[in-house]
């Protein structure tokens, strides 16, 4: 049975909270109704004095059978009751079909929306599942979120669409859209549905669609309809009613390249690996990553978001293949160096095989600063709740190690059910605590 939205008296009082944008219009409505009432009174008096209105009816209409204060009180009570009932029924009749508040009273839904609108302006930079986890937590506190995503992905469904349709890889954008949507559970199932599997999860055949996720195809289709990838993202975000905006760091067709030092070789020779999907598969230590072309222009809206932010968050996510591809875009790096906002780096809970094997937090920061220089990162947020058997299993947890020139903040950030991942609520709360800190 479909649940009905019911308003309680306490819930309805939220209409009177400052910032709801309601009281001023109620006052204007009351002023208009008062003027209309005065006009009606003058009309009755004119009819009576002209002999058109009988005296008995005139006494009833003007409440002459009550005392002066009684007439005033009765008029006020009746008018407020009529206005309140009319507004309630009008709102119920006209707005309910268009509102999807999940059984939440309308006043609560509007209050929540207004509170999020007044939240801090936060920019998050990265890609992959780590960034989605952070966005999922932040959207409960603010709708002023801008996610800046890498376009260097060249593997899987995203890579195929990139090569075949000549558009930026949609995979990381799809994950962030799902994380920021209002009805996340259903939207995530829809966007993450991957063709080639039957309803029971077993592999099927779906021909050329096999391996593609619905979300990637949806963004590709919206790009074709609107004529550009950025407009496709914008309209997709509107259709799915996401909290915030999602932007590419650049619209250039970039390739991520890494210089990798071979561990198997006695002299440790360097060799170059091209392609974001190929870098983690290479046996060796990543020493440097590059973008080709080197001078890819930054997406202007992404630069503006960084310059006007109250807080900029790098990560969490794969260091070399999710975070650094954004920071290697010169315009993004210059904006980070210029913004008055505090810039924090959220370190991963666990190391990623093929990229950051056995790294501690200090090595993560050193790798970042090796590519973008010192002075951009103000603080590091790291997890300190490492399980007792943390580094005795296949999962290698990142040990928090301080650096002298960067502030280190440690918290319990892990998800108890999957301890190698961040908990979205814990992470969001820890990130928001930096809003109160001065740069």
Secondary structure, DSSP 8 states (H G I E B T S, - for coil): --------HHHHGGGGSTTSS-HHHHHHHHHHHHHHHHHHHHHHHHHHHTT-S-HHHHHHHTTTTS-HHHHHHHHHHHHHHHHHHHHHHHHHHHTGGG---TT--HHHHHHHHHHHHTS--EEEEE-HHHHHHHHHHHTTT-S-EEEEE-----SHHHHHHHHHH-----HHHHHHHHHHBSSHHHHHHHHH-BTTB-TTS-B---GGGTT-BHHHHHHHHHHHHHSSHHHHHHHHHHHTTBSSEEEES--S--EEEEEEE-SSSSS--EEEEESHHHHTTSSSEEEEEEEESTT----HHHHHHHHT-SEEEE-SS-IIIIIHHHHTSHHHHHHHHH-SSEEEEE--SB--TTTSTT--HHHHHHHHHHHH-TTS--EEEEE----TTTTTSSS-B-----BTTBEEEEE--B-SSSTTSB-HHHHHHHHHGGGGS--
